[in-house]
Amino acid sequence: MRYLIFICASILLGSTTVVGQSKPKLIVGIVIDQMCYDYLYRYKDKFCEGGFLKLMNEGANFRNTQYNYIPTFTGPGHASIYSGTTPENHGIVANEWYERESKKVVNCVADANYQTIGSSSSYGYCSPKNLKSYTVTDQLKLTYANSKVISLSIKDRSAILPGGHLSDGSYWYDPETGNFITSSFFKKDLPDWVKEFNDNGYPEKMLNGEWNTLLDLNAYGESGPDDSPYEVLLPGKTSPTFPYDLKKMRGSSKGYGLFIYTPFANTYLTDLAISAAKKEQMGSDGQTDFLCISYSTPDIAGHAFGPYSVEIEDIYIRLDLEIKRLIKELESTIGKDEFVLFMTADHAVAPVPQQLMDLKMPGGYFYLNENMNSLKQIVIEKYGHDLIEEQENLNIYLDHQKIDSLKFDLDEISSFVANEINNWEGVKRVFTAAQILDGNSDDSWLNMVRRGFHSRESGDVIFMLEPGYLPKTEDTESSHKGTSHGSAFNYDTHVPLLWYGRGIDHIEVFRSVQITDIGATLIHLLEIQRTGAMTGNPLLEILK
């Protein structure tokens, strides 16, 4: 009776806080771009007590979390985490794809209808228009308009897709100015607190210094040699070794692109996240707020240096300190039992194929220009016309208009092209759009392709490479350095998933979990409806 009286009194007094509130005051989603599952364990002895180890030792650790579609790229990853479904529903089939109407390759968040807010560059010509489903953060805003959603990243797509269509503020890095910007889709002007943050000039300060290892170089025993033949040389370097004299490397350039290869970009983003939580007063009222943070530098550097480099180990040792700093701030300002944090990755990464080849392990390179030129000639010989319009992300786009005008059969040509591709060295499987759309199948590879397929954005023929292979435009010396991701294999699909905070016990879970299950769990923590196209299942170990 007393509790009911208190609720009625609170309503009459206009209070938005209810004693016994079951929902956390704040959800914090952390996505680390290109984080392999094994980094948690390979670098474990170098981590501090309050960062990754705190999440592992005090939170819920889902150790068999997988992506269940391809391609495993940043855009699809973030969209899948926050929508709780796969590209076949949310439509973000890659970071960029071939757009048949414009006959151009387009960025997944590009939108020329909007302008940059915060600089005069074109890096803000963006929106979430290509996201065909809505996100957990959208559903939160639909249900509770007073809830606040803020989304932050170095990359545009990693800030825009998590925040969704209704974000109160999505901000990303402008490499021309070193500032955080947004799009006129979201704001007419940057908030004062973002302007003040930008005025600090942190990237400029860091680019006048150097990046050296945090620990003694000899302590990095979990990595290969510092001077590795498998690493890309950054501009201004003659060897891929520490230290990185950033001032010298930058030279007379006035841009800020070099900054995002360094661990200092992670520090910069953490600073922004802490500022956002404070200045936006997140977690300060009766409605749950949502802070989305995506660390992009591990991916930007990871492409250049590979997963067994000293550079990547140093970035993660330093990122661990940033996670500690963020958790400490949240516990101090929001309250240790008043927030829930999850941490995962948008994909992992392949070993450098040249390293695999040198070790006599399976792997290699698939040279697109050579193979595509050959395919075009075979099609011309067969049909008398060049019917291939574009190749992007191992998707072959046929020229529908020409095929229609010549009264050819699209399915027959697709099958012919698929049969030719199937004979290429390094190709594992090939599927036509008709096969992909032809009902259910117990073919696990086909099902992964199907979940990543959307007919408007995807090609007419899609092929997969063998394990350890990467596509390259052509065979050059530089093409044998660095690495990438995107495949259906475990080195790309197996990622960490950690939960920490209010009501979450320490537990290790080894059952198979899909990346789409994150969103399906969040909707219960937030007590909101499942989003329109959600296909994931809630993690019952979290929901007690």
C-alpha positions in Angstrom: 0.0 0.0 0.0 2.8 2.4 0.9 4.5 1.7 -2.5 1.3 2.5 -4.4 0.8 5.7 -2.4 4.4 6.7 -3.3 3.8 6.0 -7.0 0.6 8.1 -7.0 2.3 10.9 -5.2 5.2 10.8 -7.6 2.8 11.1 -10.6 1.0 14.0 -9.0 4.2 15.8 -8.3 5.4 15.3 -11.8 8.3 13.0 -10.8 9.8 10.8 -13.5 11.7 8.6 -11.1 10.1 5.5 -9.6 11.5 3.6 -6.6 12.5 0.0 -7.7 13.1 1.0 -11.3 14.0 -2.3 -13.0 15.7 -0.7 -16.0 19.3 0.6 -15.9 19.7 4.3 -16.2 22.1 3.9 -19.1 23.1 1.3 -21.7 26.6 1.6 -23.1 27.4 -0.3 -26.3 31.0 -0.7 -27.2 32.0 -2.0 -30.6 35.7 -2.5 -31.3 36.3 -2.6 -35.0 38.2 -5.7 -36.2 38.7 -7.3 -32.7 39.6 -11.0 -32.8 38.2 -13.1 -30.0 41.7 -14.4 -29.1 43.0 -10.9 -28.3 41.3 -11.1 -24.9 43.5 -14.1 -24.1 46.6 -13.5 -26.1 47.2 -10.1 -24.5 45.7 -11.0 -21.1 48.9 -10.8 -19.1 49.4 -7.2 -20.3 45.9 -6.0 -19.4 45.2 -4.0 -16.2 42.7 -5.0 -13.6 40.0 -2.5 -14.4 39.6 -2.8 -18.2 39.0 -5.9 -20.3 39.9 -8.2 -17.3 37.2 -6.5 -15.2 34.6 -7.3 -17.9 35.9 -10.9 -18.2 36.2 -11.6 -14.4 33.1 -9.8 -13.2 30.7 -9.9 -16.2 29.2 -12.4 -18.6 31.6 -13.7 -21.2 29.9 -15.3 -24.3 32.9 -17.1 -25.7 31.3 -18.6 -28.8 29.8 -15.5 -30.5 29.7 -15.7 -34.3 28.5 -13.7 -37.3 26.0 -15.8 -39.2 26.2 -14.0 -42.6 28.7 -12.6 -45.1 30.3 -10.3 -45.9 31.8 -9.5 -42.5 32.4 -5.8 -42.8 32.0 -2.7 -40.6 28.7 -1.4 -42.0 26.8 -4.7 -41.9 28.3 -5.5 -38.5 27.1 -2.4 -36.8 23.7 -2.6 -38.4 23.3 -6.2 -37.4 24.3 -5.6 -33.7 21.9 -2.7 -33.3 19.0 -4.0 -35.4 19.1 -7.6 -34.2 18.8 -8.9 -37.8 21.0 -9.6 -40.8 21.6 -7.7 -44.1 18.8 -9.6 -45.9 16.5 -7.5 -43.7 18.4 -4.3 -42.8 19.9 -3.8 -46.3 23.4 -2.8 -45.3 25.1 -5.5 -47.4 28.6 -4.0 -47.3 30.5 -0.9 -46.5 29.8 0.1 -50.1 28.1 -1.5 -53.0 27.3 -0.9 -56.7 24.2 1.2 -57.2 22.6 0.2 -60.5 20.6 3.5 -60.8 23.6 5.8 -60.6 26.1 3.2 -62.0 28.4 4.1 -59.2 29.9 2.4 -56.1 28.3 4.1 -53.1 29.1 4.3 -49.4 26.5 2.6 -47.2 25.8 5.9 -45.3 26.4 8.4 -48.1 23.6 10.9 -48.8 24.2 14.0 -50.9 20.9 15.4 -49.7 22.5 16.5 -46.4 25.5 18.6 -45.6 28.4 18.5 -43.1 27.8 20.2 -39.8 31.0 21.2 -38.0 33.3 21.7 -41.0 33.4 22.7 -44.7 34.5 19.2 -45.8 32.3 16.6 -47.5 32.7 14.0 -44.8 29.3 14.8 -43.3 27.2 14.1 -46.5 25.6 11.2 -44.8 22.5 9.7 -43.3 21.0 6.4 -42.3 18.7 6.3 -45.3 20.0 2.9 -46.5 19.2 1.2 -43.2 15.9 -0.5 -44.1 15.1 -1.7 -40.6 15.1 0.3 -37.5 17.5 -0.2 -34.6 17.1 -0.9 -30.9 18.0 2.7 -30.3 15.3 3.8 -32.8 12.8 1.6 -30.9 13.9 3.2 -27.6 13.2 6.7 -28.9 9.9 5.6 -30.4 8.8 4.2 -27.1 10.3 6.7 -24.7 10.8 10.0 -26.5 12.6 11.5 -23.5 15.3 8.8 -23.7 18.5 10.1 -25.1 20.6 8.3 -27.8 24.2 9.5 -28.5 26.4 7.6 -31.0 30.2 8.2 -31.4 33.0 6.9 -33.6 35.9 7.7 -35.8 34.1 6.3 -38.9 30.9 7.8 -40.2 29.1 4.4 -40.6 30.1 3.3 -37.2 28.5 6.4 -35.6 25.4 6.6 -37.9 24.2 3.0 -38.0 24.2 2.3 -34.2 22.4 5.6 -33.4 19.8 4.8 -36.1 17.3 7.3 -37.6 16.2 9.0 -34.4 19.6 9.6 -32.7 19.9 12.7 -30.5 23.4 13.1 -31.8 25.7 11.0 -34.0 29.3 12.3 -34.3 32.3 11.1 -36.3 35.8 12.2 -37.2 36.7 14.6 -40.0 40.3 13.8 -41.2 40.5 17.3 -42.9 40.1 19.2 -39.6 40.7 16.7 -36.8 37.3 17.6 -35.4 34.2 15.7 -34.7 31.4 16.5 -37.1 27.8 15.4 -37.9 25.3 15.7 -40.7 22.4 18.1 -41.2 20.2 14.9 -41.1 20.8 15.0 -37.3 21.6 18.6 -36.4 21.5 22.2 -37.7 24.5 23.1 -35.6 27.0 21.3 -33.4 26.1 21.5 -29.7 28.3 23.9 -27.7 29.9 21.0 -25.8 31.1 19.4 -29.1 32.5 22.7 -30.3 34.3 23.2 -27.0 35.6 19.6 -27.2 36.9 20.3 -30.8 38.6 23.5 -29.6 41.0 21.4 -27.5 43.0 20.5 -30.6 44.1 17.1 -29.3 45.0 15.5 -32.7 47.3 18.4 -33.5 49.1 18.0 -30.2 49.5 14.2 -30.7 50.7 14.7 -34.3 53.5 16.9 -33.0 54.9 13.9 -31.0 55.6 10.2 -31.5 54.0 6.9 -31.0 56.3 4.5 -29.2 55.5 1.3 -27.4 53.9 1.7 -24.0 56.0 -1.1 -22.6 59.6 -2.1 -23.4 59.7 -3.5 -26.9 61.1 -6.8 -25.7 57.9 -7.3 -23.6 55.7 -7.8 -26.7 56.3 -11.6 -26.9 52.7 -12.3 -28.0 53.5 -10.7 -31.4 55.9 -11.3 -34.3 59.0 -9.3 -34.9 58.6 -5.5 -35.0 60.3 -5.3 -38.4 57.9 -7.5 -40.3 57.8 -8.1 -44.0 54.0 -8.4 -43.9 53.2 -4.9 -42.7 52.3 -1.8 -44.8 54.6 1.1 -44.6 52.9 4.3 -43.5 53.8 7.5 -45.3 57.1 8.8 -44.2 58.4 5.5 -42.9 61.2 3.4 -44.3 60.5 0.4 -42.1 57.4 -0.7 -40.2 59.0 -0.3 -36.8 58.8 1.7 -33.6 59.0 4.5 -32.9 56.6 6.4 -35.2 57.8 10.0 -35.4 54.4 11.5 -36.3 55.6 15.0 -36.8 58.2 13.9 -39.3 55.8 11.5 -41.0 53.2 14.2 -41.3 55.7 16.6 -42.9 54.1 19.7 -44.4 50.6 18.1 -44.6 47.9 20.0 -42.9 45.5 17.1 -42.7 44.7 14.8 -39.8 44.4 11.4 -41.5 47.6 10.0 -39.9 46.1 10.4 -36.4 43.6 7.7 -36.8 46.3 5.0 -37.3 47.5 5.7 -33.8 46.2 4.6 -30.4 45.7 8.3 -29.5 42.5 8.2 -31.6 41.1 5.7 -29.1 41.9 8.1 -26.3 40.3 11.0 -28.2 37.1 9.0 -28.7 37.0 8.0 -25.0 37.3 11.6 -24.0 34.4 12.4 -26.3 32.3 9.6 -24.8 32.9 10.9 -21.3 32.1 14.4 -22.3 28.9 13.3 -24.0 27.7 11.4 -21.0 28.3 14.4 -18.8 27.2 17.3 -21.0 24.1 15.5 -22.3 23.3 14.4 -18.7 22.9 10.8 -19.7 21.4 8.5 -17.1 20.1 11.4 -15.0 16.4 10.9 -15.1 13.8 8.1 -15.1 14.2 7.1 -18.7 17.0 4.9 -19.8 19.6 6.5 -22.2 21.8 4.8 -24.7 25.5 5.7 -25.4 27.0 3.9 -28.5 30.8 4.0 -28.8 32.7 2.4 -31.7 36.5 2.3 -31.6 37.7 2.3 -35.3 41.5 2.6 -35.0 42.0 -1.2 -34.3 40.6 -1.8 -37.8 42.4 1.1 -39.5 45.7 0.0 -38.1 44.8 -3.7 -38.3 44.5 -3.5 -42.1 48.0 -2.1 -42.3 49.8 -4.2 -39.7 48.0 -7.5 -39.4 46.8 -9.4 -36.3 50.3 -10.6 -35.2 52.0 -7.2 -35.2 53.6 -5.3 -32.3 51.5 -2.3 -33.4 48.2 -4.1 -32.8 49.3 -5.5 -29.5 50.3 -2.0 -28.3 47.0 -0.6 -29.5 45.1 -3.1 -27.4 47.3 -2.7 -24.3 46.5 1.0 -24.5 42.8 0.5 -25.4 42.5 -1.6 -22.2 43.4 1.5 -20.2 40.8 3.5 -22.1 38.1 0.9 -21.2 39.2 1.1 -17.6 39.0 4.9 -17.6 35.5 4.7 -19.2 34.2 2.1 -16.7 35.6 4.1 -13.7 33.9 7.3 -15.0 30.5 5.5 -15.5 30.7 3.9 -12.0 31.5 7.3 -10.5 28.9 9.4 -12.2 26.1 7.0 -13.1 26.5 4.4 -10.3 28.0 1.0 -10.4 24.6 -0.8 -10.4 22.8 1.7 -12.6 24.2 1.0 -16.0 24.7 -2.0 -18.3 27.7 -2.2 -20.7 28.2 -4.7 -23.6 31.3 -5.0 -25.7 31.7 -6.8 -28.9 33.2 -6.4 -32.4 31.8 -5.7 -35.9 34.1 -8.5 -37.4 37.5 -10.0 -36.8 40.3 -10.3 -39.3 42.2 -12.8 -41.6 45.9 -13.5 -41.1 48.1 -11.9 -43.7 47.9 -14.4 -46.6 51.6 -14.0 -47.5 52.6 -15.0 -44.0 50.4 -18.1 -44.4 52.0 -18.9 -47.7 55.5 -18.5 -46.3 54.6 -20.9 -43.5 53.3 -23.4 -46.1 49.7 -23.0 -44.7 46.6 -22.7 -46.9 46.1 -19.2 -48.2 46.8 -16.9 -51.1 45.6 -14.0 -53.2 42.8 -13.7 -55.7 43.6 -11.0 -58.4 40.3 -9.4 -59.5 41.5 -7.5 -62.5 43.1 -10.5 -64.2 40.1 -12.8 -63.5 37.4 -10.2 -64.4 39.1 -9.4 -67.7 39.2 -13.1 -68.5 35.5 -13.5 -67.6 34.4 -10.5 -69.7 36.1 -12.0 -72.7 34.5 -15.4 -72.2 31.1 -13.8 -71.9 31.7 -11.8 -75.1 32.7 -14.9 -76.9 29.6 -16.7 -75.7 27.0 -14.0 -76.2 28.6 -11.5 -78.5 28.3 -8.7 -76.0 29.9 -7.5 -72.7 27.1 -8.2 -70.2 29.1 -7.6 -67.0 28.5 -4.2 -65.6 30.5 -4.3 -62.4 32.3 -6.4 -59.7 32.2 -5.3 -56.1 32.7 -7.3 -52.9 32.9 -10.5 -54.9 29.4 -9.7 -56.3 29.0 -9.7 -60.1 26.5 -7.2 -61.4 25.1 -8.1 -64.8 23.9 -5.4 -67.2 20.1 -5.9 -66.9 19.2 -3.3 -69.4 21.4 -4.7 -72.1 20.2 -8.3 -71.3 16.6 -7.2 -71.5 17.1 -5.3 -74.8 18.8 -8.3 -76.4 16.0 -10.6 -75.0 18.6 -12.8 -73.3 17.7 -14.9 -70.2 19.2 -13.4 -67.1 19.1 -16.7 -65.1 20.8 -18.5 -67.9 23.6 -15.9 -68.2 24.0 -15.9 -64.4 24.4 -19.7 -64.4 27.0 -19.5 -67.2 29.0 -16.9 -65.3 28.8 -18.9 -62.1 30.0 -22.0 -63.8 33.0 -20.1 -65.2 33.9 -18.6 -61.8 33.6 -22.0 -60.2 36.7 -23.1 -62.2 38.9 -20.3 -60.9 41.7 -21.1 -58.5 41.0 -19.9 -55.0 37.2 -19.9 -55.4 35.3 -22.1 -52.9 31.6 -21.6 -53.8 29.6 -19.6 -56.3 25.9 -18.8 -56.1 23.4 -17.1 -58.4 20.7 -14.7 -57.1 18.1 -17.3 -58.1 19.8 -19.9 -56.0 20.1 -17.6 -53.0 16.4 -16.6 -53.2 15.2 -20.2 -53.8 13.8 -21.0 -50.3 15.5 -22.7 -47.4 18.6 -24.9 -47.6 20.7 -27.0 -45.3 23.8 -25.7 -47.1 25.5 -23.6 -44.4 27.6 -21.6 -46.9 24.6 -20.7 -49.0 22.6 -19.7 -45.9 25.4 -17.3 -44.8 25.3 -15.7 -48.2 21.5 -15.6 -48.2 21.5 -13.7 -44.8 23.9 -11.2 -46.3 21.9 -10.7 -49.6 19.5 -8.0 -50.4 18.3 -8.0 -54.0 18.5 -4.3 -54.6 22.1 -3.8 -53.4 23.6 -7.3 -54.1 24.8 -8.8 -57.3 23.5 -11.4 -59.7 26.3 -13.8 -58.9 28.2 -14.0 -55.6 31.3 -16.1 -55.0 33.4 -17.0 -51.9 37.1 -17.6 -51.7 38.9 -20.5 -50.0 40.1 -20.0 -46.4 43.1 -17.9 -46.1 42.6 -16.1 -49.5 42.0 -12.4 -49.9 40.9 -10.5 -53.0 43.3 -8.0 -54.5 43.0 -5.7 -57.5 46.3 -6.8 -59.0 49.5 -8.5 -58.1 52.0 -5.9 -56.8 54.6 -5.9 -54.1 52.4 -3.8 -51.8 49.4 -6.2 -52.3 51.2 -8.9 -50.3 51.3 -6.7 -47.2 48.5 -6.0 -44.7 45.3 -7.8 -44.5 41.5 -7.6 -44.5 38.2 -9.4 -43.6 34.8 -10.2 -45.0 34.7 -14.0 -45.3 32.5 -16.6 -43.7 35.4 -18.3 -41.9 36.0 -18.2 -38.2 39.0 -15.9 -38.3 36.5 -13.2 -39.5 33.2 -14.3 -37.8 34.3 -15.2 -34.2 34.3 -12.1 -32.0 34.2 -11.4 -28.3 31.0 -10.5 -26.4 31.1 -9.3 -22.8 28.3 -7.9 -20.6 28.8 -6.0 -17.4 26.8 -4.0 -14.9 23.4 -4.0 -13.3 22.0 -7.4 -12.6 24.7 -9.3 -14.6 26.5 -12.1 -12.8 30.0 -13.4 -13.6 29.5 -16.3 -16.0 31.2 -17.9 -19.0 28.9 -19.2 -21.7 30.2 -21.6 -24.4 27.0 -22.3 -26.3 26.7 -20.9 -29.8 25.5 -17.3 -29.9 24.7 -15.2 -33.0 25.6 -11.5 -33.3 21.9 -10.7 -33.8 21.2 -12.0 -30.2 22.7 -8.7 -28.8 19.8 -6.6 -30.0 17.3 -9.2 -29.0 18.6 -9.0 -25.4 18.8 -5.3 -25.3 15.0 -4.9 -26.0 14.3 -6.8 -22.8 16.7 -4.8 -20.7 15.0 -1.7 -22.1 11.5 -3.2 -21.8 10.6 -2.3 -25.4 9.1 -4.0 -28.4 11.2 -6.1 -30.7 12.3 -4.1 -33.7 10.4 -4.7 -36.9 12.7 -7.2 -38.6 14.5 -8.6 -35.6 15.6 -12.3 -36.0 17.9 -12.7 -33.0 17.1 -14.6 -29.8 17.6 -13.1 -26.3 20.5 -14.2 -24.2 18.7 -15.8 -21.2 21.8 -15.8 -19.1 21.6 -12.0 -19.0 17.9 -11.8 -18.4 17.3 -13.1 -14.9 
